[in-house]
Amino acid sequence: MVGCGLPLPALFFPFTLADGERLLLSSDGFHNAFSDEDLQNLLNETDSPLGSASAQAWCQKAQARGSVDDVTVVLVEIALLTGDTPKWWWALAWLSIMVLALLPWMLL
């Protein structure tokens, strides 16, 4: 757990996303600004593919709603790719996820 100073163990819960499902990972500064229904609407209203522009717009919405805590969002969705997808694409996808995850610390 980041920021609490307690040595808490990480919990892991494996799951599989089905085609069309999206995963939203966020800090309390983000999700406390929205109701569950608001979050569902954000996910449903955002076009595919999800990207950094979507994450940035969502963070700005949280700040506009008065969030005073750090606002962090990671958006994940399954891309339907063919078996001949080049290796550079996977590297780019991984790098994009890492940038989104580390963006709040890079802006400090």
N, C-alpha and C positions, 0 to 999 in steps of 0.2 A: 504494500500500500504506500503510495507516494505521499510524502508530506506529514504523516502522522507520527513518525519516529518509532513506531512499533515494528518489531520483526515478525510480521505476519506471513504465513506460507501462501504461496500462490495456489489458487484452485483452478483446475482444468475441467472443462465440460465439452468433450468433442461432440460435434453435430455436423450435419450436412445441409447446405443450402440447396434447395430445389431450383430448377429453372425459373427465373423471374423473381425469386426472393432476393431481398437486400438485407444487409446487416449494417446497423448503425452503432458505432462505439463512440461514446462521448463522455466528457467530464461533467461533473455536477453543475458547473457554471453554464453548461449548455442545457442539459435535460431539465434542470429546475426551472428554466424559463418557459417550458412548454408542458401542456397536458399530454397524456398518452394519445388522445385524439388528434391534437395538433401535430405531434410527431408522425402519426400515421398519415395525416394529410400531406405533410412535407414529403414523405417518402413516395406517396402515390402521385403527387403533382410534379415531381422532378423527373425530367426526361432521362432516358438512358443514352449513353453510358454516364454513370455518375463520375464526377471529376472534381478537381480542386476548385473550380468556379462554383460548383454546387456547395461544397463545404464552406467556402468563404462567404457565400450569400447566406447560408444557414447561420454561421457564426455572427454575421452582422444583424440578422433578425433577433438572435438571442440578446445581443447587446442593446438593440433598439427596445427590447422588452424590459430592460433594466438590469440585466445580469451584471453583477459587480465582481464576480469570481472569474478565474481563467476559463476561457471558452475554447474547447478542443473538440473536433469532430473528425472521425475516420469513417468513410463510407465504403462499403464493400458490396459488390455484386458479381455474379458469375457471368463471365463473357463466354458466349458460344464461339469456340474457335475450332478450326479444322486441325487435323493431325499434322498438317505440314506448316504449322505456325512457326515462324523463325525464332531461334533462340533469343535474339536481341529483343523481341517483343516481351518475352517473359522477364528479362532483365529490366526492361523499362517499366513493366507493371510492378515489379518488386520495388524498384527505386521510387516510383510514385507513391506507393503505400508508405514507405519509410519517410519520405518528405512530408506527407500529410501527418504522420504520427509525430514527427519531430518539429513541425512548423512553429508551434507555440514557443519552444525553447530557442529556436533560431531567431525569433523576432525580439527576444529580450535584449 
